[in-house]
């Protein structure tokens, strides 16, 4: 079984882990009202999805 010859230093370990950060969620504009929403989901502001009313939004 292979065993590391030297211990991985803190700096080398941290350089490798810099790419593990979380990305912000994707966003797009609603085609009906123009508000920001997540793609492939019903707009929470107007209730439209693919130019159709899917959910009735009450205020």
Legacy VTK file of the C-alpha trace (Angstrom):
# vtk DataFile Version 3.0
C-alpha trace
ASCII
DATASET POLYDATA
POINTS 59 float
0.000 0.000 0.000
1.345 3.437 -0.939
2.184 5.780 1.906
3.129 9.470 1.478
6.833 10.050 1.998
6.328 13.555 3.390
3.543 15.274 5.248
1.439 17.676 3.122
2.192 21.206 4.284
-0.545 23.627 5.349
0.114 25.911 2.402
-0.054 23.107 -0.168
-3.249 21.759 1.404
-4.841 25.226 1.409
-3.792 25.900 -2.191
-5.621 22.745 -3.240
-8.723 23.633 -1.220
-9.135 27.189 -2.565
-11.324 25.807 -5.358
-13.811 24.128 -2.975
-15.790 27.338 -2.381
-19.544 27.562 -2.978
-20.851 29.366 -6.056
-23.785 31.711 -5.811
-27.044 30.273 -7.164
-27.823 30.992 -10.810
-30.388 33.648 -11.648
-32.337 34.800 -14.693
-34.976 37.380 -15.503
-38.673 36.570 -15.634
-40.019 36.983 -19.165
-43.326 38.336 -17.833
-42.481 40.784 -15.032
-38.689 41.186 -15.400
-37.891 40.289 -11.785
-34.885 38.138 -10.885
-35.715 34.450 -10.362
-34.013 31.062 -10.431
-33.976 29.413 -13.861
-36.461 26.587 -14.612
-38.712 27.619 -11.724
-42.006 29.469 -11.353
-41.553 33.193 -10.792
-42.378 33.913 -7.122
-43.482 37.472 -7.979
-46.038 36.886 -10.755
-46.560 33.082 -10.831
-45.627 32.650 -14.508
-43.534 29.855 -16.025
-42.845 29.660 -19.775
-45.344 32.463 -20.504
-48.223 30.683 -18.714
-49.871 31.306 -15.352
-48.979 28.317 -13.190
-49.560 29.668 -9.675
-51.977 32.341 -8.532
-49.966 34.838 -6.453
-51.879 36.614 -3.680
-50.591 39.786 -2.081
LINES 1 60
59 0 1 2 3 4 5 6 7 8 9 10 11 12 13 14 15 16 17 18 19 20 21 22 23 24 25 26 27 28 29 30 31 32 33 34 35 36 37 38 39 40 41 42 43 44 45 46 47 48 49 50 51 52 53 54 55 56 57 58
